[in-house]
Each structure stands twice: as structure tokens, then as C-alpha cells.
């Protein structure tokens, strides 16, 4: 199991990459639905804040629960990244 610091770093990296992709998309694709991209970026950033709060709360949990909590957070992050990437792909389908 990776440390809390590693988990925070991984999630931060992924969030930065997804937001960067969204911004690049708005600059490179003509007639893009800016509102849809803004909504996606806001959802990504909301998820980021919630996840960091969850990681910090896991730190305060008993040692026996801490590993399970971080594992659940990591699994949730994988699901959310898949969801966000799917939403990013649908942005190009709306043209």
C-alpha cells in the first residue's frame, strides 16, 4: 500500500493532467461547448477537494482502518478518473 503522500501526489498529478487536457481542448477545438468543459473542470476540482479531505480524515483513523480507507479512496479515484475521461471523450462527440 502506498503512503498517504504518494496517494495525494498521484491524485494531484491526475487532476492537473485532466484539467490541462480540458483547457487545451477549449483552445484547439473550434465551436467547443465551453459550458460543458467548465462543468467538467468544476466537477474534477470538487472531487479533488473532497478526496484530499478524505485522505486527511483517513490519517486520523485507527491504524487498522487507515489502510482500508486509503485503499477505498484509491479504488474510488480509479472509478472517477474513468468517469471523467469518458466525459472528456463525449465532449468531442457533441460537435
Backbone as a printed PyTorch tensor [residue, N CA C, xyz], in Angstrom:
tensor([[[  0.8590,  -1.1840,   0.0000],
         [  0.0000,   0.0000,   0.0000],
         [  0.8920,   1.2290,   0.0000]],

        [[  0.5560,   2.1310,  -0.8720],
         [  1.3100,   3.3700,  -0.9660],
         [  0.9780,   4.2850,   0.2150]],

        [[  1.8590,   5.1880,   0.4690],
         [  1.6600,   6.1230,   1.5690],
         [  0.6060,   7.1720,   1.2100]],

        [[  0.1630,   7.8930,   2.2320],
         [ -0.7880,   8.9880,   2.0140],
         [ -0.1730,  10.0420,   1.1080]],

        [[  1.0940,  10.3220,   1.3070],
         [  1.7830,  11.3180,   0.4940],
         [  1.8070,  10.8980,  -0.9780]],

        [[  2.0940,   9.6390,  -1.2240],
         [  2.1190,   9.1320,  -2.6000],
         [  0.7270,   9.1920,  -3.2230]],

        [[ -0.2920,   8.8160,  -2.4510],
         [ -1.6670,   8.8530,  -2.9440],
         [ -2.0760,  10.2870,  -3.2880]],

        [[ -1.7590,  11.2290,  -2.4040],
         [ -2.0580,  12.6380,  -2.6880],
         [ -1.3290,  13.1050,  -3.9440]],

        [[ -0.0900,  12.7190,  -4.0820],
         [  0.6920,  13.0970,  -5.2620],
         [  0.1180,  12.5230,  -6.5390]],

        [[ -0.2850,  11.2640,  -6.4900],
         [ -0.8820,  10.6270,  -7.6700],
         [ -2.1730,  11.3270,  -8.0760]],

        [[ -3.0140,  11.6040,  -7.1050],
         [ -4.2970,  12.2470,  -7.4010],
         [ -4.0720,  13.6750,  -7.9020]],

        [[ -3.1460,  14.3830,  -7.3050],
         [ -2.8310,  15.7390,  -7.7520],
         [ -2.3400,  15.7340,  -9.1980]],

        [[ -1.4670,  14.7980,  -9.5230],
         [ -0.9450,  14.6930, -10.8870],
         [ -2.0740,  14.4400, -11.8800]],

        [[ -2.9450,  13.4980, -11.5650],
         [ -4.0380,  13.1420, -12.4720],
         [ -4.9830,  14.3200, -12.6610]],

        [[ -5.3050,  15.0060, -11.5710],
         [ -6.2140,  16.1570, -11.6520],
         [ -5.5960,  17.2450, -12.5310]],

        [[ -4.3230,  17.5400, -12.3320],
         [ -3.6620,  18.5610, -13.1460],
         [ -3.6880,  18.1870, -14.6260]],

        [[ -3.4430,  16.9190, -14.9210],
         [ -3.4430,  16.4630, -16.3110],
         [ -4.8310,  16.5790, -16.9390]],

        [[ -5.8600,  16.1750, -16.2000],
         [ -7.2210,  16.2470, -16.7500],
         [ -7.6540,  17.6900, -16.9810]],

        [[ -7.3630,  18.5720, -16.0330],
         [ -7.7200,  19.9770, -16.1990],
         [ -6.9440,  20.5820, -17.3670]],

        [[ -5.6730,  20.2420, -17.4930],
         [ -4.8660,  20.7340, -18.6200],
         [ -5.4400,  20.2670, -19.9560]],

        [[ -5.8730,  19.0190, -20.0110],
         [ -6.4740,  18.4870, -21.2340],
         [ -7.7500,  19.2460, -21.5880]],

        [[ -8.5540,  19.5340, -20.5840],
         [ -9.7870,  20.2890, -20.8200],
         [ -9.4840,  21.6750, -21.3640]],

        [[ -8.5090,  22.3370, -20.7810],
         [ -8.1420,  23.6830, -21.2240],
         [ -7.5830,  23.6380, -22.6440]],

        [[ -6.7230,  22.6740, -22.9120],
         [ -6.1670,  22.5330, -24.2630],
         [ -7.2810,  22.2640, -25.2710]],

        [[ -8.2460,  21.4690, -24.8780],
         [ -9.3670,  21.1520, -25.7560],
         [-10.1170,  22.4170, -26.1530]],

        [[-10.3350,  23.3060, -25.1840],
         [-11.0730,  24.5350, -25.4900],
         [-10.2920,  25.4430, -26.4380]],

        [[ -8.9650,  25.3690, -26.3910],
         [ -8.1460,  26.2260, -27.2440],
         [ -7.9500,  25.6470, -28.6430]],

        [[ -8.0120,  24.3270, -28.7580],
         [ -7.6740,  23.6900, -30.0300],
         [ -8.8690,  23.2770, -30.8700]],

        [[-10.0180,  23.0970, -30.2420],
         [-11.1830,  22.6080, -30.9660],
         [-12.1450,  23.7700, -31.2150]],

        [[-12.4730,  24.0070, -32.4900],
         [-13.4130,  25.0950, -32.7690],
         [-14.8360,  24.7160, -32.3420]],

        [[-15.6210,  25.7100, -31.9930],
         [-17.0330,  25.5200, -31.6360],
         [-17.2390,  24.5660, -30.4710]],

        [[-16.3650,  24.6280, -29.5110],
         [-16.4730,  23.7500, -28.3450],
         [-17.5300,  24.3080, -27.3930]],

        [[-18.2150,  23.4130, -26.6960],
         [-19.2030,  23.8100, -25.6990],
         [-18.4580,  24.1840, -24.4140]],

        [[-18.1750,  25.4600, -24.2580],
         [-17.3900,  25.9500, -23.1240],
         [-18.0650,  25.6120, -21.8020]],

        [[-19.3680,  25.7090, -21.7510],
         [-20.1120,  25.4190, -20.5140],
         [-19.8980,  23.9680, -20.0840]],

        [[-19.9180,  23.0450, -21.0250],
         [-19.7140,  21.6310, -20.7000],
         [-18.2940,  21.3980, -20.1710]],

        [[-17.3210,  22.0700, -20.7680],
         [-15.9340,  21.9360, -20.3170],
         [-15.7780,  22.5460, -18.9270]],

        [[-16.3780,  23.7040, -18.7060],
         [-16.3070,  24.3350, -17.3810],
         [-16.9500,  23.4510, -16.3180]],

        [[-18.0900,  22.8440, -16.6480],
         [-18.7560,  21.9410, -15.7050],
         [-17.8620,  20.7530, -15.3660]],

        [[-17.2010,  20.2090, -16.3760],
         [-16.3030,  19.0760, -16.1450],
         [-15.1310,  19.4940, -15.2600]],

        [[-14.5300,  20.6320, -15.5510],
         [-13.4050,  21.1090, -14.7330],
         [-13.8570,  21.3320, -13.2910]],

        [[-15.0240,  21.9330, -13.1110],
         [-15.5350,  22.1490, -11.7520],
         [-15.7720,  20.8360, -11.0270]],

        [[-16.3010,  19.8440, -11.7310],
         [-16.5190,  18.5300, -11.1070],
         [-15.1940,  17.8800, -10.7150]],

        [[-14.1970,  18.0080, -11.5780],
         [-12.8750,  17.4420, -11.2820],
         [-12.2900,  18.1190, -10.0400]],

        [[-12.3830,  19.4410,  -9.9750],
         [-11.8190,  20.1650,  -8.8350],
         [-12.5950,  19.9040,  -7.5500]],

        [[-13.9210,  19.7610,  -7.6520],
         [-14.7190,  19.3950,  -6.4770],
         [-14.3100,  18.0250,  -5.9550]],

        [[-14.1350,  17.0890,  -6.8860],
         [-13.7070,  15.7420,  -6.4930],
         [-12.3290,  15.7950,  -5.8290]],

        [[-11.4440,  16.6100,  -6.3660],
         [-10.0980,  16.7380,  -5.8200],
         [-10.1350,  17.2110,  -4.3650]],

        [[-10.9020,  18.2590,  -4.1060],
         [-11.0110,  18.7670,  -2.7310],
         [-11.5990,  17.7400,  -1.7870]],

        [[-12.6370,  17.0430,  -2.2290],
         [-13.2700,  16.0170,  -1.3990],
         [-12.2980,  14.8760,  -1.1160]],

        [[-11.5630,  14.4800,  -2.1280],
         [-10.6400,  13.3570,  -1.9630],
         [ -9.4970,  13.7040,  -1.0130]],

        [[ -8.9560,  14.9010,  -1.1330],
         [ -7.8940,  15.2940,  -0.2030],
         [ -8.4150,  15.3470,   1.2270]],

        [[ -9.6490,  15.7990,   1.4040],
         [-10.2470,  15.8040,   2.7450],
         [-10.4160,  14.3740,   3.2580]],

        [[-10.8020,  13.4610,   2.3790],
         [-10.9530,  12.0540,   2.7730],
         [ -9.6070,  11.4430,   3.1690]],

        [[ -8.5640,  11.7870,   2.4340],
         [ -7.2280,  11.2670,   2.7530],
         [ -6.7800,  11.8030,   4.1160]],

        [[ -7.0080,  13.0770,   4.3510],
         [ -6.6300,  13.6620,   5.6420],
         [ -7.4340,  13.0520,   6.7780]],

        [[ -8.6990,  12.7480,   6.5360],
         [ -9.5260,  12.1010,   7.5610],
         [ -9.0420,  10.6770,   7.8190]],

        [[ -8.5610,  10.0080,   6.7930],
         [ -8.0530,   8.6450,   6.9550],
         [ -6.8260,   8.6280,   7.8550]],

        [[ -6.0690,   9.7130,   7.8220],
         [ -4.8770,   9.8090,   8.6670],
         [ -5.2490,   9.7460,  10.1380]],

        [[ -6.4250,  10.2700,  10.4670],
         [ -6.8520,  10.3070,  11.8600],
         [ -7.5290,   9.0150,  12.3070]],

        [[ -7.7940,   8.1140,  11.3770],
         [ -8.4450,   6.8480,  11.7150],
         [ -7.4640,   5.9320,  12.4420]],

        [[ -8.0080,   4.9350,  13.0820],
         [ -7.1670,   3.9380,  13.7580],
         [ -6.2870,   3.2450,  12.7200]],

        [[ -5.1410,   2.7930,  13.1440],
         [ -4.1740,   2.1940,  12.2310],
         [ -4.7710,   1.0270,  11.4520]],

        [[ -5.6180,   0.2460,  12.0870],
         [ -6.2200,  -0.9060,  11.4150],
         [ -7.1460,  -0.4740,  10.2770]],

        [[ -7.8070,   0.6590,  10.4420],
         [ -8.7460,   1.1500,   9.4320],
         [ -8.0570,   2.0000,   8.3630]],

        [[ -6.9380,   2.5560,   8.6880],
         [ -6.2680,   3.5100,   7.8040],
         [ -5.9610,   2.9100,   6.4350]],

        [[ -5.3960,   1.7250,   6.4290],
         [ -5.0520,   1.0770,   5.1600],
         [ -6.2780,   0.7880,   4.3210]],

        [[ -7.3480,   0.3200,   4.9660],
         [ -8.5860,   0.0440,   4.2340],
         [ -9.1880,   1.3240,   3.6740]],

        [[ -9.1410,   2.4020,   4.4620],
         [ -9.6730,   3.6870,   3.9940],
         [ -8.9030,   4.1930,   2.7740]],

        [[ -7.5930,   4.1050,   2.8270],
         [ -6.7850,   4.5880,   1.7020],
         [ -6.9970,   3.7110,   0.4650]],

        [[ -7.1690,   2.4230,   0.6870],
         [ -7.4320,   1.5180,  -0.4320],
         [ -8.7680,   1.8700,  -1.0910]],

        [[ -9.7710,   2.1600,  -0.2870],
         [-11.0800,   2.5540,  -0.8240],
         [-10.9710,   3.8670,  -1.5850]],

        [[-10.1900,   4.8010,  -1.0710],
         [-10.0020,   6.0820,  -1.7530],
         [ -9.3180,   5.8660,  -3.0970]],

        [[ -8.3130,   5.0120,  -3.1270],
         [ -7.5980,   4.7240,  -4.3830],
         [ -8.5410,   4.0880,  -5.4060]],

        [[ -9.3690,   3.1400,  -4.9610],
         [-10.3220,   2.4990,  -5.8730],
         [-11.3480,   3.4990,  -6.3920]],

        [[-11.8190,   4.3690,  -5.5120],
         [-12.7640,   5.4010,  -5.9260],
         [-12.1160,   6.3370,  -6.9360]],

        [[-10.8600,   6.6660,  -6.7180],
         [-10.1460,   7.5540,  -7.6440],
         [-10.0650,   6.9220,  -9.0270]],

        [[ -9.8050,   5.6350,  -9.0910],
         [ -9.7530,   4.9590, -10.3990],
         [-11.0900,   5.0610, -11.1190]],

        [[-12.1680,   4.8540, -10.3910],
         [-13.5030,   4.9320, -10.9900],
         [-13.8070,   6.3460, -11.4650]],

        [[-13.4820,   7.3300, -10.6460],
         [-13.7620,   8.7190, -11.0150],
         [-12.9320,   9.1570, -12.2210]],

        [[-11.6810,   8.7310, -12.2890],
         [-10.8440,   9.0850, -13.4310],
         [-11.4560,   8.4990, -14.7040]],

        [[-11.9040,   7.2620, -14.6230],
         [-12.5550,   6.6340, -15.7790],
         [-13.8020,   7.4160, -16.1870]],

        [[-14.5760,   7.8380, -15.2010],
         [-15.7740,   8.6330, -15.4750],
         [-15.4100,   9.9580, -16.1300]],

        [[-14.4230,  10.6550, -15.5750],
         [-14.0290,  11.9530, -16.1140],
         [-13.4670,  11.8250, -17.5330]],

        [[-12.6740,  10.8050, -17.7820],
         [-12.1220,  10.5960, -19.1210],
         [-13.2550,  10.3030, -20.1040]],

        [[-14.2470,   9.5410, -19.6670],
         [-15.4020,   9.2790, -20.5180],
         [-16.1530,  10.5570, -20.8560]],

        [[-16.3040,  11.4200, -19.8750],
         [-16.9630,  12.7110, -20.1210],
         [-16.1330,  13.5780, -21.0620]],

        [[-14.8110,  13.5080, -20.9360],
         [-13.9410,  14.2680, -21.8300],
         [-14.1090,  13.7690, -23.2690]],

        [[-14.1980,  12.4520, -23.4170],
         [-14.3670,  11.8840, -24.7570],
         [-15.7040,  12.2960, -25.3610]],

        [[-16.7360,  12.3990, -24.5380],
         [-18.0530,  12.7910, -25.0380],
         [-18.0920,  14.2470, -25.4810]],

        [[-17.1780,  15.0550, -24.9750],
         [-17.1350,  16.4540, -25.4020],
         [-16.8920,  16.5480, -26.9070]],

        [[-16.0430,  15.6870, -27.4250],
         [-15.7350,  15.7300, -28.8630],
         [-16.8750,  15.1370, -29.6850]],

        [[-17.7340,  14.3330, -29.0790],
         [-18.8810,  13.7640, -29.7940],
         [-19.9940,  14.7690, -29.9830]],

        [[-19.9970,  15.8590, -29.2170],
         [-21.0780,  16.8370, -29.2510],
         [-20.9320,  17.8510, -30.3690]],

        [[-19.8790,  17.7500, -31.1630],
         [-19.6490,  18.7450, -32.2250],
         [-20.7150,  18.6890, -33.2740]]])
